[in-house]
Amino acid sequence: MKEVILNADDFGLTRGVNEGIVRAHRDGILSSTTLMANGDAFEHAVELAQSNPELGVGCHLVLISGKSVAPAGEVRSLVDRNGNLPASLPSFVAKVTSGKIRTDDIATELRAQIQKIRASGIEATHVDTHKHTHAHPRVLNVVCRVAKECGISRIRQPIESFRNSWRTTASDRKGTSTQVVAAAAVRSIAPKFRATLKKFGMTTPKHFLGLAMTGQVGPATLRGMIESLEDGATEIMFHPGVYDDALAETGTRLLMQRELELQALLDPAVRDTLAQRGVRIISYRELH
């Protein structure tokens, strides 16, 4: 059987992103999203989640950009004097690898984020991380440990096969070369990543798509992904949303690209392709 989880990252980033995600669920095929506890539009996202109970909502754990959820004094090695998390992925990776960021501080921040989401009335279906920081072995161990402590046993495995990365970027390899490299970097740690998930008893979809084409999954690309799905459960990652001034002010590199991915999730031809291929849409709730 072929099953697919269509997950939108960055729920809570801005009201426009929230509205795009919910529209993709109500009027399209989106089945799942992950919520940023430190997002500027967190409360708005919670309201929308509560009014759309069929949308699976997980935790989009954030260790890069924005303010910490835990008090700055409790995570001193993770934040600057103003309580800001590291501004970029290279900066974060360098500090984690060198040991400048304490494992206990990462755990404290992750725990605070999960607890904030739970306190809002949402029981998270799963966890993933902003910018895939849990691809780093030290971070993955902490994410798995804290998730299990909090009763969460499902997690994203952001490992895309070489065949899928190359195939999905065939029409735009120049524009997505950075993401192809990123997909290859994550793929290099696959054996250790999977061994860690097994150690902690974490459940994850068998396949993953969307890393090499981050922000570029338009209708035609999505139809191609669906047509080539393998047996088992596959997560396809999206970043849908409405482009507005608030989004531009966040500094995210994904702006109008979010409108493209929203179009893909709303496209009737994509829904028809799912039906023709006999693919069952699920959320992380149904993942076993």
C-alpha positions in Angstrom: 0.0 0.0 0.0 1.2 3.5 -0.8 0.5 6.2 1.8 1.5 9.8 1.8 1.8 12.5 4.5 1.7 16.0 3.1 3.3 18.1 5.7 3.6 21.9 5.9 6.5 23.4 7.9 6.5 26.8 9.6 2.9 26.9 11.1 3.0 29.9 13.4 5.6 31.9 11.4 3.1 34.6 10.2 -0.6 34.9 9.8 -0.2 34.6 6.1 1.7 31.4 6.4 -1.0 30.1 8.8 -3.8 31.0 6.4 -2.1 29.4 3.5 -1.5 26.2 5.4 -5.2 26.0 6.6 -6.4 26.7 3.1 -4.2 23.9 1.7 -5.9 21.6 4.2 -9.5 22.7 3.9 -9.6 23.2 0.1 -6.7 20.9 -0.9 -4.8 17.8 0.1 -2.6 18.9 3.0 -2.9 16.5 5.9 -0.3 17.6 8.4 1.7 20.6 9.7 4.3 21.4 12.3 3.9 24.4 14.7 6.7 26.8 15.7 6.4 27.5 19.4 8.4 30.7 19.1 6.6 31.9 15.9 5.2 35.5 15.9 1.8 34.1 14.9 1.7 31.1 17.3 -1.6 32.0 19.0 -3.3 32.5 15.6 -2.0 29.1 14.5 -3.4 27.5 17.6 -6.8 29.0 17.0 -6.8 27.7 13.4 -5.6 24.2 14.5 -8.5 24.0 17.1 -11.0 24.9 14.4 -9.6 22.3 12.0 -9.2 19.1 14.2 -8.6 16.8 11.2 -5.3 18.6 10.5 -2.5 16.8 12.2 -0.3 19.2 14.1 3.3 18.4 15.3 6.1 20.4 16.8 8.5 22.3 14.4 11.3 22.5 16.9 13.4 25.7 16.4 17.0 26.0 17.4 17.8 28.7 14.7 16.4 32.2 14.5 14.0 34.0 16.8 13.7 34.0 20.5 14.0 31.1 22.8 10.9 29.8 24.6 12.8 28.9 27.7 14.0 31.8 29.8 17.4 33.0 28.4 19.0 32.4 31.8 18.2 28.7 31.6 19.8 28.3 28.1 22.8 30.6 28.2 25.0 28.7 25.8 22.2 28.6 23.2 21.2 32.2 23.1 22.8 35.6 23.0 22.4 38.3 25.6 19.1 39.3 24.1 17.7 35.8 24.2 18.1 35.2 20.4 18.8 31.8 19.1 21.7 31.4 16.5 20.9 33.3 13.4 22.0 30.8 10.8 22.5 27.1 10.3 26.3 27.3 9.8 26.6 29.2 13.0 24.5 26.8 14.9 26.3 23.7 13.5 29.7 25.2 14.3 28.8 25.9 17.9 27.2 22.5 18.4 30.1 20.6 16.9 32.6 22.5 18.9 30.7 21.9 22.2 30.0 25.6 22.7 26.3 24.8 23.0 25.5 22.6 26.0 23.4 19.5 25.4 21.4 20.3 28.5 20.5 23.8 27.1 19.2 22.2 23.9 17.1 19.8 25.9 15.7 22.6 28.1 14.7 24.7 25.0 13.1 21.8 23.2 11.2 20.7 26.3 9.9 24.3 26.7 8.7 24.4 23.1 6.9 21.1 23.3 5.3 22.1 26.7 4.2 25.4 25.3 2.4 23.7 22.4 0.9 21.1 24.7 -0.3 23.9 27.1 -2.2 25.5 24.2 -4.3 22.3 24.0 -2.5 20.6 21.1 -1.2 17.1 21.5 1.6 16.9 18.9 1.5 14.1 16.4 5.2 14.2 15.8 8.4 16.3 15.8 10.6 17.7 13.1 13.1 20.6 13.2 13.5 24.0 11.6 16.3 23.7 8.9 16.6 20.0 9.8 18.9 20.7 12.7 18.2 17.2 14.0 20.4 15.8 11.1 23.3 16.7 13.5 24.0 13.6 15.6 24.1 15.5 18.9 20.9 17.3 18.2 19.1 14.1 17.1 19.9 12.4 20.3 18.5 15.2 22.3 15.4 15.6 20.1 14.6 11.9 20.4 15.2 11.8 24.2 13.0 14.9 24.9 10.3 13.7 22.5 10.0 10.4 24.2 10.0 12.1 27.6 7.0 14.1 26.4 5.2 11.0 25.0 6.0 11.7 21.3 7.3 8.7 19.3 7.0 9.9 15.7 9.7 12.0 13.9 10.7 13.2 10.5 13.5 11.4 8.7 14.7 14.1 6.2 16.7 11.6 4.1 15.9 11.7 0.4 17.3 9.1 -1.9 19.8 10.2 -4.5 17.5 8.9 -7.2 14.6 11.0 -5.9 16.7 14.1 -5.4 18.1 14.0 -8.9 14.8 13.1 -10.6 12.7 15.8 -8.9 15.2 18.5 -9.8 15.6 17.4 -13.4 13.9 20.5 -14.8 15.6 23.0 -12.6 19.0 21.7 -11.4 20.7 25.0 -11.7 18.1 26.7 -9.4 18.1 24.0 -6.8 21.8 23.0 -6.8 22.2 24.1 -3.2 19.3 22.0 -2.0 20.7 19.0 -3.9 23.9 19.4 -2.0 22.0 19.7 1.2 20.1 16.5 0.5 23.4 14.7 -0.2 24.8 16.0 3.1 21.9 14.6 5.1 22.0 11.4 3.1 25.6 10.8 4.2 24.5 10.4 7.9 21.6 8.1 7.1 22.9 4.9 8.8 23.7 6.7 12.0 20.5 8.6 11.9 18.4 5.5 11.5 20.3 3.7 14.2 19.5 6.5 16.7 15.8 6.4 15.8 15.9 2.6 16.5 17.7 3.1 19.8 14.9 5.4 21.0 12.0 3.5 19.5 11.0 6.4 17.2 8.6 5.8 14.3 9.2 7.5 10.9 7.9 7.3 7.4 9.8 4.9 5.2 10.4 7.6 2.5 10.9 11.4 2.4 10.6 13.9 -0.5 10.9 17.6 -0.8 14.4 18.5 0.5 16.1 18.9 -2.9 13.1 20.9 -4.2 12.4 23.0 -1.0 10.2 25.9 -2.0 9.9 24.6 -5.6 7.2 22.0 -5.4 4.8 23.2 -8.0 1.8 21.3 -9.4 3.8 19.4 -12.1 6.6 18.5 -9.7 4.1 17.2 -7.1 2.3 15.1 -9.7 5.6 13.6 -10.7 6.4 12.8 -7.0 3.1 11.1 -6.6 3.4 9.0 -9.7 6.8 7.7 -8.5 5.8 6.9 -4.9 7.1 3.6 -3.6 5.2 1.2 -1.3 4.9 2.3 2.4 4.5 5.7 3.9 6.2 8.7 2.3 6.3 12.2 3.8 6.4 15.1 1.3 7.6 18.4 2.8 6.0 21.7 1.9 6.2 25.4 2.8 2.9 26.9 1.6 1.7 30.3 2.6 0.5 33.7 1.5 3.2 36.2 0.6 2.8 39.5 2.4 4.8 42.2 4.2 4.9 40.2 7.5 6.5 37.3 5.6 9.1 39.6 3.9 10.1 41.0 7.3 10.9 37.5 8.7 14.0 37.3 6.6 13.0 33.8 5.3 14.4 33.0 1.8 11.0 31.4 0.9 8.7 34.2 -0.2 6.7 33.8 -3.4 7.8 30.2 -3.4 5.2 29.6 -0.7 2.4 30.7 -3.1 3.7 28.1 -5.7 3.6 25.3 -3.2 0.1 26.4 -2.0 -1.0 26.1 -5.7 0.3 22.6 -5.9 -1.6 21.5 -2.8 -4.8 23.0 -4.2 -4.5 21.7 -7.8 -7.4 19.4 -8.8 -5.0 17.5 -11.1 -2.8 16.6 -8.2 -5.8 15.2 -6.3 -6.8 13.2 -9.4 -3.3 11.7 -9.6 -3.5 10.5 -6.0 -6.9 8.8 -6.8 -5.6 7.3 -10.0 -2.5 5.9 -8.3 -4.5 4.6 -5.3 -2.5 6.6 -2.8 -3.9 7.0 0.7 -3.5 10.4 2.4 -2.6 10.1 6.1 -1.2 12.3 8.8 1.4 11.3 11.4 -1.5 10.2 13.6 -2.1 7.2 11.3 1.6 6.3 11.0 2.5 2.9 12.5 
